[in-house]
């Protein structure tokens, strides 16, 4: 069952390169914090596991543990956000993901920028707060106070903008939104309307391979979120025309919404079949 249409103040509207506006439900701060704490817990477990492994061999691993922690907290977020279309395990649990404000697939550059910024905003001061002696032997107590105050400044940035973006999101041009993942979209793909139109519009593999997971998620958002939009028919028509031109569709389209639902279902089945064989296509620009 799809989620209710979000409250107006939580709607984020992005203009895709195709000229179509897509709305997302901005992630609540509580959800973002739960996701972050989950990811941080996983990182700590990785570091703790490394410490135990090093201890088994009697190695003095202070430097190794510090390096492991550094690469884990930086590589963890960047790896998952880039590979899983903006979703770390913590974000997936809360059904969140990072999206580019330009309406394009999340780029590696954006991922790196927002995660390097997180290091300055939160991770480094948190490390200094909990383990100041790792950085300064016999560190004075005021070091902890500075380490606590520093991230508070950046947290304040979140509350000073309506989009609730952190400093790193502004630098990278990203938003954190609440959105279903592909594997949770059964209700839309298997709706009665979609099923009834699936036989009317059939698509070849050569047409379906032109789009990827990002476009599928975008189409899902369009079909779900536009239910309360008075211009739904016009928007569906414009999107359908772009798809028709892209895939070189030669048949007639009497119902653009039905066409989009049928294309969504066929595209989803095509991509899931590919994923079962270990082949993923992130977006239309990725090689087939």
Buried (B, 14 or more C-beta within 10 A) or exposed (E): EBEEBBEEEBBBEBEBEBEBBBBBBBBBBEBBEBBBEBBBEBBEEBBEEBBEEBEEEEEEBEEBBBEBBBEBBBEBBBEBBBEBBBBBEBBBBBBBBBBBBBBBBBBEEBBBBBBBBBBBBBBBBBBBBEEBEBEEEEBEEEBBEEBEEBBEEBBEBBEEEEEBBBBBBBBBBBBBBBBBBBEEBEEBBEBEEBEEBBEBBEBEEEBBBBBBBBBBBBBBBBBBBBEEBEEBEEBBBBBBEBBBEBBEBEEEBEBBBBBBBBBBBBBBBBBBEBBEEEEEBBBBEEEE
